[in-house]
């Protein structure tokens, strides 16, 4: 988001903040501690009721709230009658605004950092500020709360441990296939985990199709949509089944995508023909062989020869 949204910001007052009289304990908010403090505050992912009293206290007591979009955060603050000033912090301005915020923290300010939804820094801005504050011995703490990846994992029916959260897949198909191929190769080297991504609704169907090319259409998967909201949906099944569901019903809202781990007896080589046939539908023999070689542990010459043989059968 550009800085054009800054008109929605609450003005920042640089007057000194009076610390609370009580000393810090486990029940007190981080903003009641002496000295500057940056607090990462988890916010609801859809349902405004999913926020803790401790988080609300921290937002009220902070001198400043940093957020991705002041218009989004304003809805939460208005719901709980919080009037703390807000400032925009996103990927495009975080680096340039670091000195200002670090200076305020060194001067003793209590600053809260929120994302539009969920836990800050998890596929959201704030990492550079948090890292810089830690490097300068500024106290950094957090208020736990909602997280779409963790909630979707518990609702997916897929093995909860171990899991690997990967943020958003690449937006373009070829880059996605390469990234997925790298993960498939890692599985052949011993990775055995439930994989989790966030995805934009308009890319979900294509991403499911690319996953099927690399991991096979029968691989167990799940998609969480609009979690904690009125129209929450959890779709479970094979990649083929989940793909057909969203082919028939266009996905909308916030999406969390999960892929189950490979079967215990999965060696990759047994699926060579299946992967090559699928890849040959949209790629040349050379490109199909190169794609499959990224996640099947067989010599490239063997894979190319088999791809050439399969292409002649059409």
Buried (B, 14 or more C-beta within 10 A) or exposed (E): BEEEBEEBBBEEEEEEBEBBEEEBEEEBBBBBBEEBBBBBBBBBBBEEEBBBEBBBBBBBBBBBBBBBBBBBBBEBBEEEEBEBBBBBBBEEBBEEBBEEBBEBBBEBBBBBBBBBBBBBBBBBBBEBBBEBBEEEEBBBBBBEBBBBBBBBBEBBBBBEEEBBBBEBBBEEBEEBBBBBBEBBBBBBEEBEBBBBBBBEBEBBBBBBBBBBBBBBBBBBBBBBBBBBBEEBBBBBBBBBBBBBBBEEEEBEBBBBBBBBBBEEEBEBEEBBBBBBBBBBEEBEBEBBBBBBBBBBEBEEEBBBEBBBEBBEEE
